Amino acid sequence: MSLTMPILEELQLYSINKCPFESFEKWFEEALTKEENPSAFSLATATNNAVPSVRFLLFKGLQNYKFNFFTNKTSPKSQDLSKNPYAAMAFYWHKTGRQVRISGKVEEMNREMVEDYCSKRPRLSQVATYVSKQGQKLKSKNELIESFNQCLESFEGKNIPTPNHWTGYSVIPHEIEFFIYGEHRLNDRFLFEKKESESWEISRLAP
Ligand SMILES: Cc1cc2nc3c(=O)[nH]c(=O)nc-3n(C[C@H](O)[C@H](O)[C@H](O)COP(=O)(O)O)c2cc1C
């Protein structure tokens, strides 16, 4: 590859174009055909002035240029987000050696979207969501199983309403980086930074 090749031509070599969202969707669609768990991503949060915290979640779609996920509203990550509404996500797709990093502001989804998502989940997952006090200390697994069974019984023959403690969040990105493993660790990295004009500035980064 010529060192003087314009960046948009370089991007094409990796199925990336000047729109980071279209590029993400293209990479994600390919990951869906190749990877075992392509939706898994890590989410880093931090309260102001505190140590960051990271965990894996499942990506639930790109909608209106925002990256969606669902979780418990009382969990440590949600508590972080209520104090500091900025987060970073990272996907890693092993089969193609690709990584995507996204950082941005996080907003809570409207209730309608959360209910729509929850109502389509398998019934037993809905029960598990209902009884889980994510992040709280448990005396034993039995404690959890008992509340699961009680909940299952109490909703027998009925629809399970979306619990108030379940919610969804959307990450509105201000930076998206596409990374591809290269030979001899000469990795390719393309950073998209959102400018005030709402356009994206694209740079190649050193590996
Ligand atoms: C592959 C994978 C996917 C997960 N997906 C979710 C998810 O979509 N939502 C969720 O709340 N927790 C999910 N979890 C559990 C989280 O990693 C984590 O244990 C939980 O959300 C509590 O995080 P917190 O204590 O940092 O708030 C997933 C775990 C793994 C390993």
The ligand as an SDF file (V2000), in Angstrom:
LIG
                    3D

 31 33  0  0  0  0  0  0  0  0999 V2000
  -21.1900  -12.3710   27.2920 C   0  0  0  0  0  0  0  0  0  0  0  0
  -21.9430  -11.6860   28.4200 C   0  0  0  0  0  0  0  0  0  0  0  0
  -23.0680  -10.9490   28.1160 C   0  0  0  0  0  0  0  0  0  0  0  0
  -23.7650  -10.2820   29.1350 C   0  0  0  0  0  0  0  0  0  0  0  0
  -24.8360   -9.5060   28.7890 N   0  0  0  0  0  0  0  0  0  0  0  0
  -25.4390   -8.7510   29.7380 C   0  0  0  0  0  0  0  0  0  0  0  0
  -26.4590   -7.8120   29.3770 C   0  0  0  0  0  0  0  0  0  0  0  0
  -26.8220   -7.6450   28.2030 O   0  0  0  0  0  0  0  0  0  0  0  0
  -27.0190   -7.0880   30.3800 N   0  0  0  0  0  0  0  0  0  0  0  0
  -26.6230   -7.2020   31.6780 C   0  0  0  0  0  0  0  0  0  0  0  0
  -27.1640   -6.5060   32.5280 O   0  0  0  0  0  0  0  0  0  0  0  0
  -25.6450   -8.0610   32.0470 N   0  0  0  0  0  0  0  0  0  0  0  0
  -25.0390   -8.8370   31.1120 C   0  0  0  0  0  0  0  0  0  0  0  0
  -24.0110   -9.6870   31.4630 N   0  0  0  0  0  0  0  0  0  0  0  0
  -23.5770   -9.7140   32.8800 C   0  0  0  0  0  0  0  0  0  0  0  0
  -22.5990   -8.5340   33.1310 C   0  0  0  0  0  0  0  0  0  0  0  0
  -21.3040   -8.8470   32.6330 O   0  0  0  0  0  0  0  0  0  0  0  0
  -22.4900   -8.1430   34.6050 C   0  0  0  0  0  0  0  0  0  0  0  0
  -22.1620   -9.2660   35.3780 O   0  0  0  0  0  0  0  0  0  0  0  0
  -23.7720   -7.5300   35.1600 C   0  0  0  0  0  0  0  0  0  0  0  0
  -24.4080   -6.6920   34.2110 O   0  0  0  0  0  0  0  0  0  0  0  0
  -23.4680   -6.7170   36.4200 C   0  0  0  0  0  0  0  0  0  0  0  0
  -22.6150   -5.6290   36.0870 O   0  0  0  0  0  0  0  0  0  0  0  0
  -22.3210   -4.4210   37.1140 P   0  0  0  0  0  0  0  0  0  0  0  0
  -22.2880   -5.0520   38.4690 O   0  0  0  0  0  0  0  0  0  0  0  0
  -20.9930   -3.8940   36.6890 O   0  0  0  0  0  0  0  0  0  0  0  0
  -23.4230   -3.4210   36.9610 O   0  0  0  0  0  0  0  0  0  0  0  0
  -23.3300  -10.3960   30.4860 C   0  0  0  0  0  0  0  0  0  0  0  0
  -22.2000  -11.1740   30.7730 C   0  0  0  0  0  0  0  0  0  0  0  0
  -21.5210  -11.8050   29.7580 C   0  0  0  0  0  0  0  0  0  0  0  0
  -20.2990  -12.6300   30.1050 C   0  0  0  0  0  0  0  0  0  0  0  0
  1  2  1  0
  2  3  1  0
  2 30  2  0
  3  4  2  0
  4  5  1  0
  4 28  1  0
  5  6  2  0
  6  7  1  0
  6 13  1  0
  7  8  2  0
  7  9  1  0
  9 10  1  0
 10 11  2  0
 10 12  1  0
 12 13  2  0
 13 14  1  0
 14 15  1  0
 14 28  1  0
 15 16  1  0
 16 17  1  0
 16 18  1  0
 18 19  1  0
 18 20  1  0
 20 21  1  0
 20 22  1  0
 22 23  1  0
 23 24  1  0
 24 25  2  0
 24 26  1  0
 24 27  1  0
 28 29  2  0
 29 30  1  0
 30 31  1  0
M  END
$$$$
